[in-house]
Structure formats: structure tokens, C-alpha cells
């Protein structure tokens, strides 16, 4: 890793990126994860989710397949690079759950 990595990381500092990547990683074996499913399952508004999805696609972290039959859907999948980026987020999420759990216990 070099200082050249810093601008690359800044591309991911958008609202909802970590949530979307983590959701896609956890559900990577599901065939049809749609934009609407993401909106329903993460804590972000639809306009934000759409902008974030566009950014993730532009940075080759996800692919979007548009179905050809009605009702039209946009199916989202992680690319191989997206998988590499998303996998460490599971470690971060797990650590945060432990911290949250220990904080909740100390309040009682």
C-alpha cells in the first residue's frame, strides 16, 4: 500500500457504500438482488442508494444486469474486485457487533 491508495479509498467514501457492499457480500449466493431490495434492507434513501450503486459500478465493484422482461429489474452482483473489497467488511462488522454488545452489557 502506498500514498497512491488514498485517492482510491476516497472513491468509496460515499454514504451507503459499506452497507451495500456488505449486504451484497452476505447475500452473494442469491441470484436476484435488486435495487429495490437494497433500498428495503439498508439504512439509506433511494436516491442515495442509486448514486452509490452508480459509483460502485463505475469503479468496477459491481455489475448491474437489466432484465429484458416486465417487470424490469436491475440485478446487482459483486465483481471479483468487489468481493475482495467487501470481504474485509465482514471482519469490521463483526468487531463492531462485539463492541456494541459489550457496550450494551455495561449499561445494565
N, CA, C and O atoms as CSV, one atom per row, in Angstrom:
chain,resi,resn,atom,element,x,y,z
A,1,UNK,N,N,0.855,-1.175,0.000
A,1,UNK,CA,C,0.000,0.000,0.000
A,1,UNK,C,C,0.899,1.234,0.000
A,1,UNK,O,O,1.923,1.281,0.682
A,2,UNK,N,N,0.496,2.209,-0.766
A,2,UNK,CA,C,1.247,3.449,-0.877
A,2,UNK,C,C,0.304,4.628,-0.705
A,2,UNK,O,O,-0.908,4.467,-0.559
A,3,UNK,N,N,0.894,5.814,-0.728
A,3,UNK,CA,C,0.058,7.012,-0.650
A,3,UNK,C,C,-0.871,7.119,-1.859
A,3,UNK,O,O,-1.892,7.803,-1.798
A,4,UNK,N,N,-0.524,6.452,-2.944
A,4,UNK,CA,C,-1.390,6.448,-4.124
A,4,UNK,C,C,-2.714,5.752,-3.842
A,4,UNK,O,O,-3.676,5.932,-4.588
A,5,UNK,N,N,-2.776,4.960,-2.774
A,5,UNK,CA,C,-4.005,4.258,-2.405
A,5,UNK,C,C,-5.049,5.199,-1.826
A,5,UNK,O,O,-6.246,4.919,-1.892
A,6,UNK,N,N,-4.608,6.299,-1.266
A,6,UNK,CA,C,-5.536,7.216,-0.591
A,6,UNK,C,C,-6.611,7.756,-1.536
A,6,UNK,O,O,-7.784,7.742,-1.162
A,7,UNK,N,N,-6.276,8.233,-2.743
A,7,UNK,CA,C,-7.346,8.685,-3.641
A,7,UNK,C,C,-8.304,7.556,-4.035
A,7,UNK,O,O,-9.489,7.802,-4.260
A,8,UNK,N,N,-7.806,6.340,-4.118
A,8,UNK,CA,C,-8.671,5.208,-4.452
A,8,UNK,C,C,-9.687,4.967,-3.346
A,8,UNK,O,O,-10.857,4.701,-3.617
A,9,UNK,N,N,-9.241,5.060,-2.104
A,9,UNK,CA,C,-10.148,4.875,-0.965
A,9,UNK,C,C,-11.206,5.976,-0.946
A,9,UNK,O,O,-12.361,5.721,-0.607
A,10,UNK,N,N,-10.818,7.199,-1.309
A,10,UNK,CA,C,-11.776,8.307,-1.270
A,10,UNK,C,C,-12.953,8.073,-2.207
A,10,UNK,O,O,-14.037,8.610,-1.977
A,11,UNK,N,N,-12.760,7.277,-3.264
A,11,UNK,CA,C,-13.863,6.959,-4.167
A,11,UNK,C,C,-14.954,6.171,-3.452
A,11,UNK,O,O,-16.114,6.189,-3.865
A,12,UNK,N,N,-14.580,5.484,-2.385
A,12,UNK,CA,C,-15.542,4.655,-1.664
A,12,UNK,C,C,-16.165,5.360,-0.469
A,12,UNK,O,O,-17.025,4.794,0.206
A,13,UNK,N,N,-15.748,6.572,-0.206
A,13,UNK,CA,C,-16.273,7.292,0.957
A,13,UNK,C,C,-17.585,7.999,0.612
A,13,UNK,O,O,-17.700,9.221,0.702
A,14,UNK,N,N,-18.525,7.225,0.232
A,14,UNK,CA,C,-19.857,7.735,-0.074
A,14,UNK,C,C,-20.840,7.071,0.874
A,14,UNK,O,O,-20.592,5.976,1.379
A,15,UNK,N,N,-21.936,7.732,1.104
A,15,UNK,CA,C,-22.954,7.214,2.009
A,15,UNK,C,C,-23.479,5.880,1.478
A,15,UNK,O,O,-23.862,5.764,0.314
A,16,UNK,N,N,-23.487,4.895,2.342
A,16,UNK,CA,C,-24.076,3.618,1.997
A,16,UNK,C,C,-23.148,2.616,1.338
A,16,UNK,O,O,-23.539,1.463,1.162
A,17,UNK,N,N,-21.932,3.006,0.966
A,17,UNK,CA,C,-21.038,2.077,0.264
A,17,UNK,C,C,-20.774,0.836,1.100
A,17,UNK,O,O,-20.942,-0.284,0.617
A,18,UNK,N,N,-20.365,1.023,2.344
A,18,UNK,CA,C,-20.043,-0.134,3.189
A,18,UNK,C,C,-21.279,-1.009,3.388
A,18,UNK,O,O,-21.189,-2.236,3.336
A,19,UNK,N,N,-22.432,-0.377,3.615
A,19,UNK,CA,C,-23.665,-1.144,3.811
A,19,UNK,C,C,-24.023,-1.957,2.568
A,19,UNK,O,O,-24.384,-3.130,2.669
A,20,UNK,N,N,-23.923,-1.334,1.405
A,20,UNK,CA,C,-24.279,-2.022,0.160
A,20,UNK,C,C,-23.308,-3.159,-0.120
A,20,UNK,O,O,-23.730,-4.270,-0.441
A,21,UNK,N,N,-22.002,-2.890,-0.001
A,21,UNK,CA,C,-21.020,-3.940,-0.257
A,21,UNK,C,C,-21.197,-5.105,0.714
A,21,UNK,O,O,-21.134,-6.267,0.313
A,22,UNK,N,N,-21.416,-4.795,1.973
A,22,UNK,CA,C,-21.596,-5.850,2.977
A,22,UNK,C,C,-22.869,-6.654,2.689
A,22,UNK,O,O,-22.852,-7.882,2.762
A,23,UNK,N,N,-23.963,-5.975,2.365
A,23,UNK,CA,C,-25.216,-6.668,2.051
A,23,UNK,C,C,-25.029,-7.587,0.841
A,23,UNK,O,O,-25.464,-8.738,0.855
A,24,UNK,N,N,-24.382,-7.073,-0.196
A,24,UNK,CA,C,-24.151,-7.882,-1.396
A,24,UNK,C,C,-23.241,-9.070,-1.091
A,24,UNK,O,O,-23.439,-10.159,-1.629
A,25,UNK,N,N,-22.249,-8.863,-0.230
A,25,UNK,CA,C,-21.340,-9.959,0.121
A,25,UNK,C,C,-22.078,-11.049,0.902
A,25,UNK,O,O,-21.959,-12.235,0.593
A,26,UNK,N,N,-22.825,-10.642,1.896
A,26,UNK,CA,C,-23.563,-11.607,2.728
A,26,UNK,C,C,-24.563,-12.393,1.878
A,26,UNK,O,O,-24.794,-13.578,2.120
A,27,UNK,N,N,-25.148,-11.736,0.896
A,27,UNK,CA,C,-26.176,-12.354,0.057
A,27,UNK,C,C,-25.653,-12.725,-1.335
A,27,UNK,O,O,-26.430,-12.812,-2.285
A,28,UNK,N,N,-24.351,-12.940,-1.455
A,28,UNK,CA,C,-23.730,-13.160,-2.762
A,28,UNK,C,C,-24.197,-14.426,-3.475
A,28,UNK,O,O,-24.003,-14.545,-4.685
A,29,UNK,N,N,-24.794,-15.357,-2.777
A,29,UNK,CA,C,-25.251,-16.585,-3.415
A,29,UNK,C,C,-26.713,-16.496,-3.871
A,29,UNK,O,O,-27.244,-17.445,-4.448
A,30,UNK,N,N,-27.355,-15.365,-3.614
A,30,UNK,CA,C,-28.722,-15.150,-4.090
A,30,UNK,C,C,-28.649,-14.685,-5.540
A,30,UNK,O,O,-27.794,-13.873,-5.893
A,31,UNK,N,N,-29.526,-15.190,-6.360
A,31,UNK,CA,C,-29.479,-14.866,-7.787
A,31,UNK,C,C,-29.993,-13.477,-8.131
A,31,UNK,O,O,-29.529,-12.863,-9.091
A,32,UNK,N,N,-30.932,-12.988,-7.366
A,32,UNK,CA,C,-31.573,-11.744,-7.763
A,32,UNK,C,C,-31.606,-10.707,-6.646
A,32,UNK,O,O,-32.617,-10.555,-5.961
A,33,UNK,N,N,-30.523,-10.010,-6.472
A,33,UNK,CA,C,-30.524,-8.872,-5.553
A,33,UNK,C,C,-30.779,-7.641,-6.413
A,33,UNK,O,O,-30.018,-7.338,-7.332
A,34,UNK,N,N,-31.850,-6.946,-6.102
A,34,UNK,CA,C,-32.265,-5.807,-6.914
A,34,UNK,C,C,-32.027,-4.498,-6.160
A,34,UNK,O,O,-31.768,-4.486,-4.956
A,35,UNK,N,N,-32.122,-3.413,-6.900
A,35,UNK,CA,C,-32.008,-2.085,-6.291
A,35,UNK,C,C,-33.067,-1.924,-5.211
A,35,UNK,O,O,-32.777,-1.427,-4.123
A,36,UNK,N,N,-34.292,-2.342,-5.507
A,36,UNK,CA,C,-35.374,-2.211,-4.521
A,36,UNK,C,C,-35.078,-3.013,-3.261
A,36,UNK,O,O,-35.378,-2.557,-2.157
A,37,UNK,N,N,-34.496,-4.197,-3.406
A,37,UNK,CA,C,-34.135,-4.998,-2.237
A,37,UNK,C,C,-33.086,-4.273,-1.394
A,37,UNK,O,O,-33.167,-4.273,-0.166
A,38,UNK,N,N,-32.107,-3.661,-2.051
A,38,UNK,CA,C,-31.100,-2.891,-1.306
A,38,UNK,C,C,-31.753,-1.743,-0.536
A,38,UNK,O,O,-31.467,-1.525,0.641
A,39,UNK,N,N,-32.624,-1.023,-1.215
A,39,UNK,CA,C,-33.299,0.112,-0.568
A,39,UNK,C,C,-34.093,-0.361,0.646
A,39,UNK,O,O,-34.119,0.308,1.679
A,40,UNK,N,N,-34.737,-1.512,0.515
A,40,UNK,CA,C,-35.541,-2.051,1.615
A,40,UNK,C,C,-34.696,-2.567,2.780
A,40,UNK,O,O,-35.182,-2.615,3.910
A,41,UNK,N,N,-33.446,-2.951,2.530
A,41,UNK,CA,C,-32.665,-3.643,3.549
A,41,UNK,C,C,-31.467,-2.885,4.113
A,41,UNK,O,O,-30.814,-3.376,5.034
A,42,UNK,N,N,-31.171,-1.729,3.594
A,42,UNK,CA,C,-30.107,-0.929,4.206
A,42,UNK,C,C,-30.698,0.408,4.633
A,42,UNK,O,O,-31.799,0.775,4.222
A,43,UNK,N,N,-29.963,1.115,5.448
A,43,UNK,CA,C,-30.490,2.364,6.002
A,43,UNK,C,C,-30.015,3.560,5.199
A,43,UNK,O,O,-29.151,4.322,5.633
A,44,UNK,N,N,-30.603,3.709,4.013
A,44,UNK,CA,C,-30.294,4.856,3.160
A,44,UNK,C,C,-31.504,5.124,2.266
A,44,UNK,O,O,-32.286,4.214,1.987
A,45,UNK,N,N,-31.657,6.354,1.823
A,45,UNK,CA,C,-32.781,6.706,0.956
A,45,UNK,C,C,-32.493,6.261,-0.479
A,45,UNK,O,O,-31.336,6.081,-0.859
A,46,UNK,N,N,-33.536,6.088,-1.256
A,46,UNK,CA,C,-33.389,5.519,-2.593
A,46,UNK,C,C,-32.472,6.331,-3.506
A,46,UNK,O,O,-31.698,5.749,-4.266
A,47,UNK,N,N,-32.540,7.647,-3.448
A,47,UNK,CA,C,-31.670,8.473,-4.299
A,47,UNK,C,C,-30.201,8.240,-3.950
A,47,UNK,O,O,-29.346,8.175,-4.833
A,48,UNK,N,N,-29.921,8.115,-2.660
A,48,UNK,CA,C,-28.552,7.853,-2.206
A,48,UNK,C,C,-28.091,6.483,-2.666
A,48,UNK,O,O,-26.965,6.328,-3.140
A,49,UNK,N,N,-28.955,5.489,-2.527
A,49,UNK,CA,C,-28.616,4.129,-2.945
A,49,UNK,C,C,-28.301,4.116,-4.438
A,49,UNK,O,O,-27.322,3.498,-4.857
A,50,UNK,N,N,-29.118,4.789,-5.243
A,50,UNK,CA,C,-28.889,4.797,-6.687
A,50,UNK,C,C,-27.560,5.446,-7.047
A,50,UNK,O,O,-26.820,4.925,-7.882
A,51,UNK,N,N,-27.250,6.588,-6.420
A,51,UNK,CA,C,-25.964,7.254,-6.682
A,51,UNK,C,C,-24.800,6.365,-6.273
A,51,UNK,O,O,-23.795,6.285,-6.979
A,52,UNK,N,N,-24.937,5.701,-5.141
A,52,UNK,CA,C,-23.879,4.823,-4.655
A,52,UNK,C,C,-23.702,3.632,-5.579
A,52,UNK,O,O,-22.573,3.236,-5.869
A,53,UNK,N,N,-24.790,3.062,-6.040
A,53,UNK,CA,C,-24.718,1.942,-6.980
A,53,UNK,C,C,-24.018,2.375,-8.267
A,53,UNK,O,O,-23.180,1.644,-8.794
A,54,UNK,N,N,-24.357,3.554,-8.770
A,54,UNK,CA,C,-23.701,4.067,-9.972
A,54,UNK,C,C,-22.193,4.196,-9.763
A,54,UNK,O,O,-21.402,3.855,-10.643
A,55,UNK,N,N,-21.806,4.691,-8.590
A,55,UNK,CA,C,-20.384,4.841,-8.266
A,55,UNK,C,C,-19.695,3.481,-8.160
A,55,UNK,O,O,-18.585,3.307,-8.664
A,56,UNK,N,N,-20.345,2.523,-7.510
A,56,UNK,CA,C,-19.766,1.182,-7.376
A,56,UNK,C,C,-19.594,0.525,-8.740
A,56,UNK,O,O,-18.598,-0.154,-8.989
A,57,UNK,N,N,-20.568,0.730,-9.621
A,57,UNK,CA,C,-20.457,0.173,-10.969
A,57,UNK,C,C,-19.328,0.855,-11.745
A,57,UNK,O,O,-18.562,0.184,-12.436
A,58,UNK,N,N,-19.219,2.160,-11.638
A,58,UNK,CA,C,-18.166,2.904,-12.336
A,58,UNK,C,C,-16.774,2.492,-11.867
A,58,UNK,O,O,-15.806,2.576,-12.623
A,59,UNK,N,N,-16.680,2.047,-10.614
A,59,UNK,CA,C,-15.388,1.624,-10.064
A,59,UNK,C,C,-15.188,0.112,-10.149
A,59,UNK,O,O,-14.302,-0.438,-9.495
A,60,UNK,N,N,-16.013,-0.559,-10.956
A,60,UNK,CA,C,-15.874,-1.992,-11.230
A,60,UNK,C,C,-15.996,-2.863,-9.984
A,60,UNK,O,O,-15.348,-3.905,-9.888
A,61,UNK,N,N,-16.820,-2.444,-9.034
A,61,UNK,CA,C,-17.040,-3.246,-7.830
A,61,UNK,C,C,-18.320,-4.068,-7.923
A,61,UNK,O,O,-18.473,-5.073,-7.228
A,62,UNK,N,N,-19.240,-3.634,-8.787
A,62,UNK,CA,C,-20.477,-4.380,-9.006
A,62,UNK,C,C,-20.793,-4.402,-10.500
A,62,UNK,O,O,-20.289,-3.596,-11.282
A,63,UNK,N,N,-21.642,-5.352,-10.862
A,63,UNK,CA,C,-22.234,-5.344,-12.200
A,63,UNK,C,C,-23.742,-5.233,-12.022
A,63,UNK,O,O,-24.303,-5.684,-11.023
A,64,UNK,N,N,-24.378,-4.629,-13.004
A,64,UNK,CA,C,-25.824,-4.493,-12.987
A,64,UNK,C,C,-26.357,-5.109,-14.276
A,64,UNK,O,O,-26.007,-4.696,-15.382
A,65,UNK,N,N,-27.208,-6.101,-14.097
A,65,UNK,CA,C,-27.835,-6.749,-15.244
A,65,UNK,C,C,-29.286,-6.299,-15.298
A,65,UNK,O,O,-30.043,-6.486,-14.346
A,66,UNK,N,N,-29.659,-5.709,-16.414
A,66,UNK,CA,C,-31.035,-5.248,-16.582
A,66,UNK,C,C,-31.831,-6.351,-17.265
A,66,UNK,O,O,-31.473,-6.800,-18.354
A,67,UNK,N,N,-32.910,-6.784,-16.623
A,67,UNK,CA,C,-33.727,-7.847,-17.214
A,67,UNK,C,C,-34.454,-7.315,-18.445
A,67,UNK,O,O,-34.702,-6.117,-18.581
A,68,UNK,N,N,-34.786,-8.243,-19.332
A,68,UNK,CA,C,-35.404,-7.857,-20.597
A,68,UNK,C,C,-36.916,-8.046,-20.624
A,68,UNK,O,O,-37.573,-7.705,-21.608
A,69,UNK,N,N,-37.464,-8.592,-19.541
A,69,UNK,CA,C,-38.904,-8.819,-19.486
A,69,UNK,C,C,-39.515,-8.038,-18.331
A,69,UNK,O,O,-38.859,-7.748,-17.331
A,70,UNK,N,N,-40.779,-7.708,-18.499
A,70,UNK,CA,C,-41.517,-6.973,-17.472
A,70,UNK,C,C,-41.892,-7.927,-16.355
A,70,UNK,O,O,-42.261,-9.060,-16.667
A,71,UNK,N,N,-41.831,-7.576,-15.104
A,71,UNK,CA,C,-41.377,-6.280,-14.586
A,71,UNK,C,C,-39.854,-6.172,-14.668
A,71,UNK,O,O,-39.136,-7.077,-14.242
A,72,UNK,N,N,-39.377,-5.071,-15.212
A,72,UNK,CA,C,-37.955,-4.873,-15.411
A,72,UNK,C,C,-37.247,-4.719,-14.068
A,72,UNK,O,O,-37.699,-3.979,-13.194
A,73,UNK,N,N,-36.144,-5.422,-13.919
A,73,UNK,CA,C,-35.363,-5.371,-12.684
A,73,UNK,C,C,-33.909,-5.093,-13.018
A,73,UNK,O,O,-33.446,-5.355,-14.128
A,74,UNK,N,N,-33.215,-4.570,-12.059
A,74,UNK,CA,C,-31.777,-4.367,-12.162
A,74,UNK,C,C,-31.124,-5.284,-11.128
A,74,UNK,O,O,-31.122,-4.987,-9.933
A,75,UNK,N,N,-30.574,-6.395,-11.601
A,75,UNK,CA,C,-29.940,-7.357,-10.701
A,75,UNK,C,C,-28.489,-6.947,-10.476
A,75,UNK,O,O,-27.760,-6.642,-11.420
A,76,UNK,N,N,-28.089,-6.947,-9.216
A,76,UNK,CA,C,-26.772,-6.454,-8.829
A,76,UNK,C,C,-25.930,-7.597,-8.274
A,76,UNK,O,O,-26.396,-8.398,-7.463
A,77,UNK,N,N,-24.678,-7.654,-8.730
A,77,UNK,CA,C,-23.734,-8.653,-8.219
A,77,UNK,C,C,-22.375,-7.995,-8.013
A,77,UNK,O,O,-22.004,-7.056,-8.717
A,78,UNK,N,N,-21.647,-8.510,-7.033
A,78,UNK,CA,C,-20.280,-8.059,-6.830
A,78,UNK,C,C,-19.385,-8.627,-7.922
A,78,UNK,O,O,-19.556,-9.773,-8.335
A,79,UNK,N,N,-18.437,-7.834,-8.387
A,79,UNK,CA,C,-17.395,-8.336,-9.284
A,79,UNK,C,C,-16.345,-9.034,-8.425
A,79,UNK,O,O,-16.449,-9.030,-7.198
A,80,UNK,N,N,-15.350,-9.626,-9.047
A,80,UNK,CA,C,-14.280,-10.255,-8.260
A,80,UNK,C,C,-13.561,-9.204,-7.411
A,80,UNK,O,O,-13.176,-9.479,-6.275
A,81,UNK,N,N,-13.383,-8.023,-7.954
A,81,UNK,CA,C,-12.764,-6.934,-7.174
A,81,UNK,C,C,-13.697,-6.528,-6.034
A,81,UNK,O,O,-13.247,-6.291,-4.912
A,82,UNK,N,N,-14.983,-6.449,-6.320
A,82,UNK,CA,C,-15.968,-6.114,-5.288
A,82,UNK,C,C,-15.961,-7.116,-4.149
A,82,UNK,O,O,-16.087,-6.738,-2.984
A,83,UNK,N,N,-15.813,-8.402,-4.480
A,83,UNK,CA,C,-15.704,-9.433,-3.443
A,83,UNK,C,C,-14.488,-9.194,-2.561
A,83,UNK,O,O,-14.569,-9.309,-1.338
A,84,UNK,N,N,-13.358,-8.860,-3.184
A,84,UNK,CA,C,-12.129,-8.604,-2.418
A,84,UNK,C,C,-12.275,-7.401,-1.498
A,84,UNK,O,O,-11.749,-7.400,-0.385
A,85,UNK,N,N,-12.983,-6.385,-1.955
A,85,UNK,CA,C,-13.187,-5.179,-1.144
A,85,UNK,C,C,-14.198,-5.448,-0.037
A,85,UNK,O,O,-14.030,-4.976,1.088
A,86,UNK,N,N,-15.244,-6.202,-0.348
A,86,UNK,CA,C,-16.333,-6.417,0.610
A,86,UNK,C,C,-15.980,-7.408,1.708
A,86,UNK,O,O,-16.450,-7.264,2.837
A,87,UNK,N,N,-15.168,-8.405,1.404
A,87,UNK,CA,C,-14.888,-9.449,2.401
A,87,UNK,C,C,-14.344,-8.897,3.720
A,87,UNK,O,O,-14.816,-9.309,4.779
A,88,UNK,N,N,-13.371,-7.981,3.700
A,88,UNK,CA,C,-12.886,-7.441,4.983
A,88,UNK,C,C,-13.948,-6.678,5.772
A,88,UNK,O,O,-13.826,-6.526,6.987
A,89,UNK,N,N,-14.982,-6.201,5.092
A,89,UNK,CA,C,-16.056,-5.501,5.803
A,89,UNK,C,C,-16.779,-6.421,6.772
A,89,UNK,O,O,-17.339,-5.958,7.766
A,90,UNK,N,N,-16.772,-7.732,6.494
A,90,UNK,CA,C,-17.391,-8.675,7.426
A,90,UNK,C,C,-16.626,-8.701,8.745
A,90,UNK,O,O,-17.224,-8.859,9.809
A,91,UNK,N,N,-15.320,-8.548,8.676
A,91,UNK,CA,C,-14.489,-8.507,9.888
A,91,UNK,C,C,-14.788,-7.234,10.679
A,91,UNK,O,O,-14.932,-7.265,11.901
A,92,UNK,N,N,-14.877,-6.121,9.962
A,92,UNK,CA,C,-15.197,-4.840,10.606
A,92,UNK,C,C,-16.573,-4.918,11.259
A,92,UNK,O,O,-16.741,-4.517,12.410
A,93,UNK,N,N,-17.559,-5.437,10.520
A,93,UNK,CA,C,-18.925,-5.533,11.056
A,93,UNK,C,C,-18.970,-6.431,12.287
A,93,UNK,O,O,-19.657,-6.120,13.260
A,94,UNK,N,N,-18.245,-7.535,12.247
A,94,UNK,CA,C,-18.205,-8.453,13.381
A,94,UNK,C,C,-17.584,-7.783,14.606
A,94,UNK,O,O,-18.092,-7.921,15.719
A,95,UNK,N,N,-16.489,-7.062,14.398
A,95,UNK,CA,C,-15.835,-6.354,15.504
A,95,UNK,C,C,-16.761,-5.290,16.084
A,95,UNK,O,O,-16.832,-5.123,17.301
A,96,UNK,N,N,-17.461,-4.577,15.223
A,96,UNK,CA,C,-18.387,-3.546,15.703
A,96,UNK,C,C,-19.545,-4.150,16.491
A,96,UNK,O,O,-20.016,-3.555,17.461
A,97,UNK,N,N,-20.005,-5.330,16.077
A,97,UNK,CA,C,-21.069,-6.006,16.832
A,97,UNK,C,C,-20.579,-6.393,18.218
A,97,UNK,O,O,-21.325,-6.290,19.192
A,98,UNK,N,N,-19.321,-6.842,18.317
A,98,UNK,CA,C,-18.756,-7.198,19.625
A,98,UNK,C,C,-18.666,-5.974,20.520
A,98,UNK,O,O,-19.003,-6.031,21.702
A,99,UNK,N,N,-18.207,-4.864,19.946
A,99,UNK,CA,C,-18.092,-3.634,20.725
A,99,UNK,C,C,-19.468,-3.174,21.170
A,99,UNK,O,O,-19.654,-2.786,22.323
A,100,UNK,N,N,-20.429,-3.216,20.264
A,100,UNK,CA,C,-21.789,-2.801,20.613
A,100,UNK,C,C,-22.377,-3.688,21.689
A,100,UNK,O,O,-23.051,-3.208,22.600
A,101,UNK,N,N,-22.120,-4.994,21.583
A,101,UNK,CA,C,-22.601,-5.944,22.588
A,101,UNK,C,C,-21.996,-5.690,23.941
A,101,UNK,O,O,-22.695,-5.758,24.952
A,102,UNK,N,N,-20.703,-5.396,23.985
A,102,UNK,CA,C,-20.064,-5.138,25.268
A,102,UNK,C,C,-20.513,-3.806,25.853
A,102,UNK,O,O,-20.592,-3.657,27.072
A,103,UNK,N,N,-20.806,-2.840,24.992
A,103,UNK,CA,C,-21.317,-1.543,25.454
A,103,UNK,C,C,-22.717,-1.722,26.023
A,103,UNK,O,O,-23.037,-1.144,27.062
A,104,UNK,N,N,-23.561,-2.517,25.357
A,104,UNK,CA,C,-24.910,-2.763,25.858
A,104,UNK,C,C,-24.883,-3.457,27.213
A,104,UNK,O,O,-25.685,-3.131,28.088
A,105,UNK,N,N,-23.980,-4.401,27.398
A,105,UNK,CA,C,-23.879,-5.136,28.663
A,105,UNK,C,C,-23.427,-4.219,29.802
A,105,UNK,O,O,-23.881,-4.359,30.938
A,106,UNK,N,N,-22.530,-3.278,29.489
A,106,UNK,CA,C,-22.014,-2.400,30.537
A,106,UNK,C,C,-23.066,-1.384,30.994
A,106,UNK,O,O,-22.924,-0.792,32.063
A,107,UNK,N,N,-24.123,-1.176,30.192
A,107,UNK,CA,C,-25.178,-0.249,30.567
A,107,UNK,C,C,-26.128,-0.833,31.577
A,107,UNK,O,O,-26.862,-0.096,32.235
A,108,UNK,N,N,-26.132,-2.176,31.720
A,108,UNK,CA,C,-27.081,-2.833,32.628
A,108,UNK,C,C,-26.500,-3.013,34.005
A,108,UNK,O,O,-27.166,-3.550,34.890
